[in-house]
Amino acid sequence: MLALVMLINRSGSMVLPFLGVYMTNHLHFSIENTGIVLSFFGIGSVIGSWLGGFITDKIGEYKVQYFSLLLSAPLFCLIPVFKTEAGVAAIILLQSIVSDAFRPANSVAITKYAKPENITRAFSLNRMAVNLGFSIGPALGGILSAISYEFLFLSNAVAALLAGTVYIIFFRKRNTLAKIKAKKIKEVIEIKKENSPYRDHKFLIYCFFCMLFSICFFQLFSTLTIFYKDTAHLSQQNIGYILGYSGFLVVLLEMGLVQVAEKYLSLATTLFLGTLICGLSYAMLGFDYHILTLIISMSFLCVGEIWALPFMSTITALRAGKNNKGAYMGLNGISFSIAFIVTPYVGTLIAEKFGFTVLWIGTGILAVGIAAAFYFIVPWMIREKENSTEIMH
């Protein structure tokens, strides 16, 4: 049911991929100023991820999720009211804080309702819902934005409101039962105080490389769409179709590729390959941008993200304790959110000063280094966790 809520919410995910195009073409911002404004989405995402993780450990994931969904709706409606760089940056910052508080709470809910041996598959199922919604949202968004950008923001608002309503109806009773069960357990067992993830040095290093990976990957939502529009000369509808294709392909392949990785590959090898393939997908664009190359590149990007993103969440869940999962998920979410600050500004700056060819090839080179880092860091973290568990027993 969590996946269904995510599907409804993400089916309205039309705004983010088109924010760059909206600001450059509709509001006539410069590419550099567009990158700066988009960075405020990342700042809000950092704040939202931290705040969502902190509050989740205090009041539970149920309240955080429905507050985030319901409050997002009016904020989406307010975005087209603002026409200046400062105004758009401010409303995007606020909307991002509210929306991204949802993510760590949602991750905690997955670990709460999934069996331990099925955590990666549960994250993958949730991501399938995200991508199925993402295949619907941008495709529809490309059509609607060609008519009116106001439809774009209104559709996101309706989807958030509907997702929040469905979530409350289905999980209200389940949350009440879970609270009663937790209270009984607390009366029997004294809850052990667990360390903060902000003092977990190995996890901080891991999150740093997750951030670098995200800087590479999340160009999908900023510089890549601008590249499609300005260099490859795709229409907004065709941009929407390619993004929709990516979501559909992930839905089609995710569970199968995740099962292959779980059966035949270690966590370190899976992250290594996923990161490497994502880097290759961007590097290809430095040499050619024919429509066939764009589709092949997007296909590689989809395979790479399948072998990277859900397993990053799994490693975070395994690293966390029983009572600080919100904080761990929040910190890992911050590493992704920082990318939303850095990627739009740095990506558009490099593209404007040196050209997209330098940007894409540089992204590929950076991805190779990140892949190598994951290959050594992940086993290091797993060995330490196993040793500490053995000592406790």
N, C-alpha and C positions, 0 to 999 in steps of 0.2 A: 504493500500500500504506500510505503514511502516512495517507491519508484513511480507510482501513479501520480502522486502529488508533484514529484519532480518533473514528470512528463508534462503535466498541465502547466506548471510554472514556466518551463523552458520552451514550451510551444509558443510562448509569447516573447521569446528572446530575440527580438528583432532590432532592438535599439543599439546594443553595443557594437555589432559589426558595421553598422552604418553611421555611427557617430562621427567618424573621421570624414566620411563623404558628406554627411549633413553639414558639418561645420565649414568644409572647404567649398562646397558647391552651393549650398543654400544660404548660409550666413556669411560666406565670402571671407572666412578667416584665412590667413596664410598657413602654409603647411607647418611652419615652425610653431606658430601660435596654436594651431590645432593640436600639435604634439604636447605643448605645455598644458592645455586645457584637459586633454585626455589623461595626463599624469595625475590630475586631481581625482580621477576615478580610482587610480592606484592608491593614493593617499587615504581616501575613504575606505578602500578595501582593507588596508593595513589596520586602520582604526577599528573597522567593523569586525575583522577576524579576531583581533585581540579582545575587543569588548564582548563579542559573541562567545568566545571560549571562556572568558572570565565569568560572565553571567551564567553560562550553562552549568558550570560547576557549583554555582550558588543556588539557582532557582530551577534548574533542570532544562533539558533540551526542548520539552514540549512548549513551554511558554515562549521561549526565545524564537522558535520556528514560527509560531502563528503570529506573534507580534511583528516579526520581520516581514512576513508575507502581506499582512493586512496594511501595514504602514507604507509599504512600497508602492501600493496602488496610487494614492493621491500624489506621491512625489513624481511618479512617471508623468502624470497629467500636467505637472507644473513645468517640466523641462522646456516645452516650446514657448512658454511665456517669456523666457529670458533670451535676449538677442545679442548681448555684449559678451566679450571673452570672460570678464569678471563674473557676470551673472550666470553664464552657463557653467563655469568652473565651480561656483558656489553650490548650485543645485545638483550638479553631478557628484560633488563631494558628499553632500547630505544623503542623496539617494544611495550612493555606494556604501556608506556606513551602515545604513539600515538593511540593505539587501545582503551585504556580506556577513552580517552577524548571523545569518541563517546557516552558513556553510559549516562552521565547527559544530554547531548544534545538530545539524543533519548527520554529520559524520559520527558523532557520539550516539545518535539514535540507531545508526546502522550497527555499530558494535554492540549496542544494547539488545537488539532484537535478533541479530544473526548468531548462529553457532560459531564457536571459535575456529573450527576447521573450515568454515565457509566465509570467512571475513573478506578475502580477496574477491570471491565470486559475488558477495553481497555488494561490495563497492563497485564491481563491474556491472552488476545489474542496475545499480543506481545511475552509473555513467551511461549505460545503454538508454535509460530513460532520458537523461540529459541530451544525449546525441540524437535520439529520435525526435525529441522536441526541437533540438537545434536544426535538424533537417527540415522540419516544418516551418519554424520561425523565420530564418533568413530568406528562404524561398518566397514565403508570403510577404516578408518585409521588403524584398526587392521590388515586388509588384506594387505594394501599397506606397512605398516611398516615391515611386514614379508618379503616383497620383497626388499624394499629400503626406508630408512627414508627420502631420498631426495624427494620422491613422496609426503610424508606427508606435507612438508613445501611448496612445489610447489602448491599443491592443496589448501592450505589455502590462498596463494597469489592470485590464480586465482579467488577464491570465493570472496575475499575482493574487487578485481578489478571489478568483475561483479556486486557486490552489489552497489558499488560506482557509477558505470555507470548507473544502473537502477534508483538509487535514484536521480541523477542529471536530468535525462530525465523526470521523473515524477513530481518532486517537484520544479523544477526551476520556472515554471510559477506560481504555487501555492504560492511559497515564495514571488514572486514579488507582487502579489495581496495582500497578507497578510501585506507586508511592507507598501503598499499604504493605506490600511485600518488603520493600526496602526498609521501612520503619521497623518491622519485625526482626529483620536481620541485624539492624543497628542495635536493637535491644539485647541481642544475644552476643554479638561480637563487637568488640571495641575497634573502631575503624583506625587503621594505621595511618599516621601522617606521612605523606609521600613527598618526595623532592619536587621542586619546581623545574619545569623543562628549561627555564632560563638559566639554570645552574648545571644543566646536563651538557657538558662541553662537547662530547661526541655528537650529540643530537644537534647542537648548534652548528657544528661543521657540516653535518648532513643537510640541514636546512639551508645553509649558505649555497651549497651546490644545487639544491632544489630551486633556489631563487635564480641561479644562473641558467638552469635549464628552462625555467619559466620565461626568462628574458628572451631566450631564443624562440620558444614555442609560441608565446602569446603575441608574436607579431601577426599571427592569424587574425587577431581582432583589431589591429591598428594599421601598421605599415603595409601588410599584405593586400588589404582591400584598396588602399590608395594606389599601390603598384598595379593592381588589376585595372583600376579606373584610368590612371594617368599614363602608364607605360604600355600595358597590354591592350588598352582601349576597349575594355569590356563594358557593356551596359550594366546598369544597376540590377536589372533582372538576371543577367547572366552571372553576375557576382553572387547574387542570391542562390542561383541554381548550383554553382560550384560549392558554396558553403553548405547548402542543403544536401548535396551529394556526399560531402564529407561526413555529415551526421548520419546519413543512411548507411554508409559503408562501415562506420564504426559499430552501428547497431547490428549489422549483418555479420561482422567478423569477431566482435569483442569476446563473447563467451567461448568460442572455439579457440581463439588464440590465447586466452587466459588459461584455459585448461591445458593446452600444449605447454605453456610456460611452467605451470604448476607441476606437470608430470615430468618434463624433461630438462628444465632449466632451473638453476638456483636463482634466488632473488637478485644477487649481484649481476649474474649474466643477463638476466631479463632487463634490468635497468640499463646495463651497458648497451645492449642491442637496441633497446627502445630509443635511447638518447642518440645513438649513432645514426639510426634511420631517420630520426627527425632532422638532424643536421644535414643529412644527404638530401632530404626533400627541399630544404631551402637553398642549398648550394647549387642544385640543378638550375634554379631560376637565374643564377648569375651568368649562365651560358646561352639560355634560350627561353623565350616566353610564348612560343606557339601554343595554341589551345590544347594540343595533345600533351605537351610538356607540362602545362598547368594542371591537367587532370592527373598525370602520372605523379607529379610532385605532391599533389594533395592526397593521392592514394598512399604514398610512402609516409606522409605526415600522419595519416590515420593509423597505420600499422605501428608507427613509432609511439604514438600517444597511448595506444592500447597496452603496449609493453612497458610503459613508464608510469603514467598517472595513477592507475588503481594500485599498483605495487608500492608507490611512494606512500599512499595512504595506509596500506597494510603494514609497512615497516613502522610508520608512526604509531599505529594502534598497538603493535606488538611491543614497542618501546615504552609505551605509557603504562601507568599503574591502573588500579581499578577506580581510584577516586580523583584522578587528575587527567582523565582523557580529554576533557574540554580544553584544558590549558595546552596539552600537547597538540591537539588538533588545531587549536587557535594559533599556536606558534608556527606550525607547519603551514597553515593558511596564510600567515603573515609573509612567509617566504615567497608564496605565489603572488600575494598582493603587492609586494614591493616591485615585482616585475611590471605591474600595471602602471607604476610611477615611472620606472626607468625606461621601459620598452618604447612607449609612444614618443617620448622626447628624444631619446638617443637614436632610435630607429629613424624618425623623420629628419633629425639633424644630419645623420650620416647620409641618408638618401639625398638630402638637399645639397650638402656640401661635396660629397664624393660620388653620388650616384647609387642606384639600387644594386648594381653589379658588385660593388665593394661590400655593401650591406649583406647580401645573400652569401657570398663566399666567406666573408668574415664570420657569419653565423655558423656556417658549416665547420670552420676551423675551431671555433669556440666549443661547439658540441662534441668534438672529438676529445678535447681535454676534460670536459665534464663527464663524459662516458667513462674515461679511464679512472677518474676520481671515484665515481660510484662503485666501480669494480673492486676497489680496495677498501673504501669506507664501510660499505654495507656488511661484509664479513666481520670486520673489526667490531662493529656495533653488536652484531648477533652473538659473537663469541663472548663479549662482556656481559650481555644480558643473560646468556645461558649460565655463565659462571656465577653471577650474582644470585640467580634462582637456585642453583645447587647449594650455595652457601646458606641461603634462607631455610632450605629444607634440612 
